[in-house]
Amino acid sequence: MPLPRSPLVRYLLLAVGVVALYALLHTGYVSYPASDSQRVNACFTVLARNQDWRALRDSMKQIEDRFNRRYNYPYVFLNDEPFSDEFINMTRSMTQAEVHYGQIPSEHWSYPEYINQTRASEARAKMKQDDVMYGGSESYRHMCRFESGLFFKHPLMQQFDYYWRLEPGIQYLCDINYDPFLLMKQRRIRYGWTIAIYELMNTVPTLWDSVRRFMQTHPDLIPEHNALWWVSRDNGTSYNGCHFWSNFEIADLSFYRSPEYQQFFDFLDREGGFFYERWGDAPVHSIAAALFLQKEEVHWFRDIGYYHPGWQHCPSGDAWLANRCTCDPNDKSKTITNAGWGKCSHQWEMLPDTPRHLRKAL
């Protein structure tokens, strides 16, 4: 096709090309314009209580200003109680996007029939006495179980293919100048993360024993080329504690809906560790990703600046400047990759690549 003769048109085309090239060089991805034809069938999912509305307004302002005002991805809010009018009004006013509010079914926020509630109560008392984080909390255990294997079964979630978890009190520290959902769809990525950290092992003392029993019972579900090395350096004998901090995660919901993940969660659920110990959704999601996915199907969103009380991920170099980041990548008191607890992120990079001819992701 011949080039336009108009100098103005040529100049505009050149400018567009330069901007696209800059985005590609400095973020690794090309920015996509927001349009209904390109928008992925995805949502933000928020598990919240009625009293969380103020902290959620802060979180929503962050994600709207940094990303969603250009894309208008919908929100799904879930609560084990009915949402109050105050909560609905205070959150709905923060976005132009569609917003859904749903109550969690009681069977997803209660004890299964195979759990001994007396034993569970005694376990909470013992863990509280031992100063285990959230060791005495009953609601925290219901939350971890729900986030581990039930949230995507809620009727409001059935319409979506991808989800991005959002929580009260978090911060997005850099502009997100492309669509992570579209990136994942185009590259066939199943799981995305930004902070990897060591688990508090006193919350999961027998989790890996249960995982080993699952692997021995269902060897047919474990692919040869997976990411197991990241969570176990001795071929599955022990767990090193690494996990993706799931307060930020972007996932292809077909991963959680897959038969292998469903069997994995059901197996762990019957082991009882969500209630007899304090198994979290972060190690459950992470171990499942390591068992069932290849390295290339899991993506580190290292260009997304993110803070959750305790730790942050802060990009550095050109990405920090290009994406208007406000965090300090050299702050060792907050930046996880510069602290001992952040070794899991660096170890992810050491994970061997899947042979190219066997890769499922692009």
Backbone torsions as a table, in degrees:
resi	resn	phi	psi	omega
1	MET	NA	128.9	-178.7
2	PRO	-68.1	149.1	178.2
3	LEU	-69.4	146.7	176.9
4	PRO	-60.8	143.9	-179.3
5	ARG	-80.5	-26.2	-176.7
6	SER	-66.4	125.2	177.3
7	PRO	-59.3	-35.8	-179.0
8	LEU	-65.2	-44.1	179.8
9	VAL	-64.0	-42.4	178.2
10	ARG	-60.5	-40.9	-179.5
11	TYR	-63.7	-43.6	-179.9
12	LEU	-64.5	-41.9	178.0
13	LEU	-62.8	-40.5	178.4
14	LEU	-64.1	-41.0	179.8
15	ALA	-63.5	-43.1	178.2
16	VAL	-61.9	-41.7	179.3
17	GLY	-63.6	-40.8	179.2
18	VAL	-64.0	-43.9	179.4
19	VAL	-61.8	-43.9	-179.9
20	ALA	-64.0	-41.9	179.3
21	LEU	-64.6	-39.9	178.5
22	TYR	-61.3	-44.7	180.0
23	ALA	-62.4	-40.4	-179.1
24	LEU	-66.3	-42.6	-177.5
25	LEU	-70.8	-34.5	-171.9
26	HIS	-97.4	-16.3	177.6
27	THR	-121.8	-17.7	-175.7
28	GLY	88.5	-8.0	-177.9
29	TYR	-134.2	150.7	175.0
30	VAL	-87.6	136.7	176.8
31	SER	-71.2	138.1	179.4
32	TYR	-111.6	137.3	176.4
33	PRO	-68.3	148.1	178.4
34	ALA	-76.1	121.9	176.1
35	SER	-153.3	150.3	-178.6
36	ASP	-61.5	-29.4	-178.1
37	SER	-71.5	-26.3	-179.0
38	GLN	-102.0	-17.3	-176.4
39	ARG	-65.8	134.1	-177.7
40	VAL	-80.0	155.0	177.4
41	ASN	-77.3	85.1	-169.5
42	ALA	-145.4	167.4	-179.9
43	CYS	-152.1	163.7	163.6
44	PHE	-89.3	137.0	178.4
45	THR	-118.7	130.0	-174.0
46	VAL	-129.7	118.3	170.8
47	LEU	-93.8	120.1	-171.2
48	ALA	-149.6	158.8	172.2
49	ARG	-103.7	162.3	-177.1
50	ASN	-59.5	-34.5	-178.3
51	GLN	-76.3	-3.8	-178.5
52	ASP	-85.1	2.0	-169.3
53	TRP	-61.4	-36.1	-176.9
54	ARG	-68.3	-45.8	177.6
55	ALA	-64.9	-31.9	178.9
56	LEU	-71.9	-32.8	176.0
57	ARG	-60.9	-39.4	176.5
58	ASP	-63.3	-45.9	-179.9
59	SER	-62.2	-43.7	-178.4
60	MET	-67.4	-38.1	177.0
61	LYS	-61.8	-40.2	178.9
62	GLN	-60.8	-52.7	-174.7
63	ILE	-72.6	-30.5	176.8
64	GLU	-69.2	-47.6	-178.1
65	ASP	-66.6	-38.7	-175.4
66	ARG	-83.1	-23.2	-173.1
67	PHE	-148.4	-60.0	-159.3
68	ASN	-76.6	-15.0	177.1
69	ARG	-62.9	-20.2	178.4
70	ARG	-92.4	-15.0	-172.9
71	TYR	-121.4	-28.6	178.3
72	ASN	56.4	46.2	171.7
73	TYR	-70.4	140.3	-176.1
74	PRO	-72.6	164.1	177.5
75	TYR	-114.1	142.6	170.6
76	VAL	-121.3	115.8	177.3
77	PHE	-101.6	131.9	-179.0
78	LEU	-126.8	143.5	-176.0
79	ASN	-149.2	146.6	176.7
80	ASP	-77.8	-8.7	174.4
81	GLU	-121.3	164.0	176.3
82	PRO	-62.9	140.7	177.3
83	PHE	-71.9	140.8	178.0
84	SER	-78.8	158.5	175.7
85	ASP	-60.2	-36.8	179.2
86	GLU	-61.5	-46.9	179.3
87	PHE	-59.7	-46.5	-178.0
88	ILE	-62.2	-46.1	-178.7
89	ASN	-65.4	-41.4	-175.4
90	MET	-73.0	-26.1	178.3
91	THR	-92.2	-38.8	-179.5
92	ARG	-61.5	-31.2	-177.4
93	SER	-74.1	-5.6	-175.9
94	MET	-91.7	-4.4	-175.0
95	THR	-147.9	153.2	172.1
96	GLN	-90.4	-6.0	-176.8
97	ALA	-78.2	165.7	176.0
98	GLU	-68.4	142.4	-177.0
99	VAL	-130.3	135.2	179.2
100	HIS	-122.0	143.1	179.3
101	TYR	-127.5	128.9	-177.6
102	GLY	-141.2	151.3	175.4
103	GLN	-98.7	139.4	-179.3
104	ILE	-73.4	132.4	177.4
105	PRO	-58.8	143.3	-175.7
106	SER	-58.9	-32.4	-179.5
107	GLU	-69.7	-15.3	177.3
108	HIS	-95.3	-1.8	-179.8
109	TRP	-137.4	49.5	-179.3
110	SER	-156.6	-179.7	-177.6
111	TYR	-84.9	129.3	171.0
112	PRO	-64.2	158.9	-175.7
113	GLU	-64.2	-21.5	-177.4
114	TYR	-89.7	7.3	178.0
115	ILE	-100.2	129.4	176.4
116	ASN	-82.4	105.9	-173.6
117	GLN	-69.3	-27.9	175.5
118	THR	-66.2	-45.4	177.0
119	ARG	-62.0	-40.4	179.6
120	ALA	-62.8	-42.3	179.4
121	SER	-64.5	-41.8	178.4
122	GLU	-64.8	-37.4	178.6
123	ALA	-65.6	-40.9	177.8
124	ARG	-62.4	-42.9	-179.4
125	ALA	-62.8	-40.6	-179.6
126	LYS	-67.8	-41.9	-179.3
127	MET	-69.9	-33.4	174.8
128	LYS	-65.1	-42.4	178.0
129	GLN	-61.8	-34.0	-179.1
130	ASP	-86.5	6.7	178.3
131	ASP	60.3	36.2	173.9
132	VAL	-75.7	133.9	-178.4
133	MET	-56.9	125.7	-175.9
134	TYR	57.4	20.4	-175.5
135	GLY	-62.1	-30.6	-178.4
136	GLY	-95.6	2.9	-173.8
137	SER	-89.2	123.8	175.3
138	GLU	-78.7	-43.2	-177.5
139	SER	-64.6	-34.3	179.5
140	TYR	-62.4	-36.5	179.1
141	ARG	-68.5	-40.5	176.0
142	HIS	-62.6	-39.0	179.1
143	MET	-63.1	-46.0	-178.4
144	CYS	-63.1	-40.9	178.3
145	ARG	-65.1	-43.9	-179.8
146	PHE	-61.8	-46.4	-179.4
147	GLU	-69.2	-26.1	-178.5
148	SER	-72.3	-41.5	-172.0
149	GLY	-149.3	13.0	-174.2
150	LEU	-129.3	-23.4	-172.5
151	PHE	-58.9	-37.5	-176.4
152	PHE	-75.5	-6.6	177.1
153	LYS	-89.8	-8.7	179.6
154	HIS	-61.1	140.8	-178.3
155	PRO	-53.0	-35.8	-179.2
156	LEU	-68.6	-21.6	-178.2
157	MET	-87.9	-12.3	-173.6
158	GLN	-65.2	-24.8	-176.1
159	GLN	-80.5	-10.1	-171.7
160	PHE	-107.9	151.7	179.2
161	ASP	-101.9	-26.5	-179.7
162	TYR	-133.9	156.8	176.1
163	TYR	-144.4	155.2	178.5
164	TRP	-129.0	120.0	-176.8
165	ARG	-80.8	134.6	179.6
166	LEU	-129.4	139.4	-177.8
167	GLU	-129.5	159.0	174.0
168	PRO	-65.6	144.9	170.5
169	GLY	81.0	9.9	179.0
170	ILE	-95.9	168.6	177.9
171	GLN	-135.2	141.7	169.5
172	TYR	-104.1	120.7	-165.2
173	LEU	-99.5	-3.5	-179.1
174	CYS	-143.9	154.2	171.8
175	ASP	-65.3	145.5	175.2
176	ILE	-113.2	100.1	-168.7
177	ASN	-95.7	24.7	175.3
178	TYR	-152.9	175.2	-177.1
179	ASP	-102.0	105.4	179.3
180	PRO	-60.2	-32.6	177.2
181	PHE	-62.3	-44.6	-179.1
182	LEU	-66.3	-39.5	175.9
183	LEU	-57.4	-47.2	-178.3
184	MET	-64.5	-41.9	-179.4
185	LYS	-65.2	-44.3	-176.7
186	GLN	-69.2	-32.4	-177.7
187	ARG	-98.8	1.7	179.8
188	ARG	60.7	39.4	175.6
189	ILE	-83.8	136.8	-175.6
190	ARG	-101.2	-25.4	-174.6
191	TYR	-147.0	134.9	178.9
192	GLY	-127.3	144.4	-176.7
193	TRP	-143.9	167.5	176.0
194	THR	-133.2	-23.9	176.5
195	ILE	-127.1	129.7	172.5
196	ALA	-118.4	139.9	-169.7
197	ILE	-151.2	161.4	175.1
198	TYR	-79.4	141.0	176.8
199	GLU	-76.3	152.9	169.1
200	LEU	-77.0	105.5	-168.9
201	MET	-68.3	-18.4	177.1
202	ASN	-75.4	-3.6	174.0
203	THR	-93.5	-17.0	-174.5
204	VAL	-134.2	46.9	-172.7
205	PRO	-59.1	-30.3	-178.4
206	THR	-117.0	10.0	-178.1
207	LEU	-57.5	-46.2	-176.3
208	TRP	-68.6	-30.7	174.6
209	ASP	-59.1	-41.5	178.6
210	SER	-68.3	-39.8	178.1
211	VAL	-61.7	-42.0	179.1
212	ARG	-62.9	-41.1	177.7
213	ARG	-63.5	-37.7	177.0
214	PHE	-63.3	-45.7	-179.2
215	MET	-62.8	-37.4	178.7
216	GLN	-71.5	-32.0	-179.1
217	THR	-79.9	-32.4	-175.6
218	HIS	-127.1	58.2	-179.9
219	PRO	-62.7	-24.3	-179.1
220	ASP	-69.1	-17.8	-178.3
221	LEU	-90.1	-10.6	-174.6
222	ILE	-97.7	110.8	-179.6
223	PRO	-70.4	155.3	-178.3
224	GLU	-66.5	-44.8	-176.2
225	HIS	-100.2	81.3	178.5
226	ASN	-117.4	-165.8	-177.3
227	ALA	-110.1	27.1	-175.1
228	LEU	-57.4	-35.1	-176.7
229	TRP	-55.3	-30.2	-176.9
230	TRP	-66.7	-31.7	-178.8
231	VAL	-103.3	-10.8	-179.2
232	SER	-150.4	112.3	-177.5
233	ARG	-85.5	-3.8	-177.2
234	ASP	-117.5	37.5	174.7
235	ASN	60.3	37.0	172.9
236	GLY	97.3	-0.4	-179.1
237	THR	-70.5	-40.3	-177.2
238	SER	-139.8	165.3	-179.2
239	TYR	-107.1	129.2	-178.5
240	ASN	-86.7	-4.4	176.2
241	GLY	93.0	-8.2	-178.5
242	CYS	-67.0	137.6	173.1
243	HIS	-156.1	157.9	174.1
244	PHE	-81.2	132.9	-179.4
245	TRP	-74.9	103.9	-165.3
246	SER	-79.0	0.9	172.0
247	ASN	-63.5	-21.8	163.4
248	PHE	-117.9	119.4	167.6
249	GLU	-157.5	145.1	173.5
250	ILE	-122.1	126.6	-172.3
251	ALA	-139.2	147.8	167.4
252	ASP	-77.3	115.2	-174.0
253	LEU	-66.0	-16.2	175.5
254	SER	-65.6	-22.8	175.2
255	PHE	-65.7	-50.0	-180.0
256	TYR	-69.1	-28.3	-179.7
257	ARG	-84.7	-4.3	-176.1
258	SER	-68.2	151.9	178.8
259	PRO	-57.6	-38.8	-177.7
260	GLU	-67.0	-40.9	178.8
261	TYR	-68.3	-41.0	179.3
262	GLN	-59.9	-43.1	178.4
263	GLN	-66.0	-37.7	178.5
264	PHE	-62.3	-50.0	179.8
265	PHE	-63.1	-45.5	-179.0
266	ASP	-60.1	-39.1	178.6
267	PHE	-63.1	-49.1	-179.7
268	LEU	-64.0	-38.5	-178.6
269	ASP	-59.8	-42.1	-179.8
270	ARG	-73.9	-19.2	175.2
271	GLU	-69.6	-25.2	171.7
272	GLY	92.5	-0.4	-173.4
273	GLY	-67.9	-19.2	175.2
274	PHE	-64.0	-28.1	-176.8
275	PHE	-112.1	-34.9	-178.7
276	TYR	-82.2	-20.9	172.1
277	GLU	-124.0	-136.7	176.7
278	ARG	-148.6	53.8	-178.6
279	TRP	-61.0	132.7	179.7
280	GLY	-99.2	160.8	178.2
281	ASP	-69.5	-26.3	-178.7
282	ALA	-63.3	-52.8	176.7
283	PRO	-65.8	-31.8	178.8
284	VAL	-66.0	-48.6	177.0
285	HIS	-60.2	-43.6	-173.9
286	SER	-69.0	-43.9	178.5
287	ILE	-64.6	-39.1	177.5
288	ALA	-62.6	-43.5	177.6
289	ALA	-61.2	-39.9	179.2
290	ALA	-67.4	-35.1	-179.1
291	LEU	-74.2	-42.1	-166.1
292	PHE	-106.5	-14.7	-174.1
293	LEU	-115.8	153.8	172.0
294	GLN	-82.0	161.1	179.8
295	LYS	-55.1	-41.3	-175.1
296	GLU	-72.1	-14.3	176.8
297	GLU	-86.6	-3.6	179.3
298	VAL	-118.6	129.4	-171.0
299	HIS	-122.8	130.7	173.3
300	TRP	-88.5	111.8	176.3
301	PHE	-81.6	72.8	-174.0
302	ARG	-73.7	-13.5	178.6
303	ASP	-89.0	-4.2	179.4
304	ILE	-94.7	113.9	176.4
305	GLY	-79.0	126.5	-170.8
306	TYR	-145.7	137.3	177.0
307	TYR	-128.1	130.3	168.1
308	HIS	-122.8	137.4	-176.4
309	PRO	-42.9	117.9	-177.1
310	GLY	122.4	-51.9	-174.5
311	TRP	-144.7	157.8	174.5
312	GLN	-136.0	155.8	164.9
313	HIS	-109.7	126.0	-178.0
314	CYS	-127.0	117.5	176.6
315	PRO	-61.4	163.8	178.2
316	SER	-134.6	175.3	176.8
317	GLY	70.9	-147.6	-175.6
318	ASP	-61.9	-34.6	-178.8
319	ALA	-63.0	-35.5	179.7
320	TRP	-61.3	-42.4	-178.7
321	LEU	-76.3	-45.3	-175.8
322	ALA	-64.1	-33.0	-175.8
323	ASN	-100.1	15.9	174.2
324	ARG	53.8	46.7	-178.8
325	CYS	-71.1	149.0	-179.8
326	THR	-116.5	1.9	-179.0
327	CYS	-91.3	168.1	177.9
328	ASP	-110.3	109.0	-177.7
329	PRO	-66.4	-15.8	-178.8
330	ASN	-96.6	4.2	179.8
331	ASP	-79.2	98.2	-175.5
332	LYS	-69.9	-16.2	178.4
333	SER	-76.7	-16.7	-177.9
334	LYS	-125.5	-39.3	-171.1
335	THR	-77.0	111.7	-168.9
336	ILE	-62.7	-36.2	-176.1
337	THR	-72.1	-13.2	177.3
338	ASN	-101.0	8.6	-178.5
339	ALA	-119.6	162.0	-179.7
340	GLY	-59.0	-33.2	179.7
341	TRP	-69.0	-12.1	-176.9
342	GLY	-94.8	9.1	-178.2
343	LYS	-61.6	-26.1	-179.0
344	CYS	-61.6	-33.9	178.2
345	SER	-63.7	-47.2	179.9
346	HIS	-66.0	-36.0	179.7
347	GLN	-68.7	-27.3	175.3
348	TRP	-60.8	-39.7	179.7
349	GLU	-65.7	-23.5	179.9
350	MET	-82.1	-11.7	-179.5
351	LEU	-60.5	127.5	-179.1
352	PRO	-58.7	141.6	177.4
353	ASP	-69.7	150.0	172.5
354	THR	-71.7	137.0	174.9
355	PRO	-48.7	133.2	-170.4
356	ARG	-54.4	-40.3	-174.9
357	HIS	-73.2	-8.1	-179.5
358	LEU	-109.9	1.0	-175.1
359	ARG	-72.0	138.6	177.2
360	LYS	-91.4	-30.8	179.6
361	ALA	-95.6	156.2	-179.4
362	LEU	-84.9	NA	NA
